[in-house]
Amino acid sequence: MEHLEYIQGSKELLDLVQPLWEKLNKHHKLHSNYFSEKFSQQTFTIRKSKFLGEDISDIKIDLVKDKETSLYVGYCISTVNGKGVGEIDSLYIEREYRKFGLGDQFMVKALEWLDSKQVKTKIIGVAEGNDAALKFYKRYGFYTRRIILEQK
């Protein structure tokens, strides 16, 4: 894992996330049973504007870069809103890098940061069709609290 570089920052790193976020969005589009068209309409510009909006009081971005290829291979975005709710908003790792435990490292760093911000509640939203992620998040004490249905 010496070939991996860890980068931490805030809003200034958002543009570096874009190619990986687009892959995550494509994954959601392919796996969504009911709302793939919504993922087709979602652009990084729209998503980025939400991260830069008034509702977000703080943001943390963790990136991992492969030094041998100079490519970013994973990211995690965590936010705190004005109501003291901390969220792990977005997490993605390229498939061939998932064996290195990057997801676990991202989660530990995100949760430590949220704890340091003394948030009242910690949440994670999981897109419909991405049920495999639920098992991963359960390892960190996240469970389904409610299910929101949306009419198509």
Steps between C-alpha positions, in 0.01 A plus 500: 500500500802729479378598155190666649496862610238630744377857459271683741332830443174681455312678220820564307516125416146472358604523136748214545211280613298553181624205287451255788162649594388455139594130522298468821205673335528259204505207746178629660342550157580141398382344827190707568183302442273803480689828478782459249374805309556717809865399504518584128379851582731548798821679402807570706430872469163450669649279770791737559262793549333309785837453671569872464151605610389681812375181667855365533701658780812282460634246252786249506634324193737205509662387175733215413735529204703223340848652472600256225214597267438853636129415511259558786351164596263579786336773702274566795304820556365575847296804598345672798185706456377796703281276714793295629436199276812332368478301181729273307366632172693314236757222497647323198803282434608360165430126493863389468595701811226369728723219628726750680251592774455855375129499582577417861764772516260754352231405751733523800628842390150628424359384833794646692445833325125494570574421865741795515218721370276374783208431268167400656422234241699311237327382183575333169264495203514187285354512149228253408664206328825528697396252769850350516619821668264443794705206629818709485344788694354267764858422603519859619172499689278643226159336465187569302290741703242591241431436137381789288287404203475727198224479243632453150 
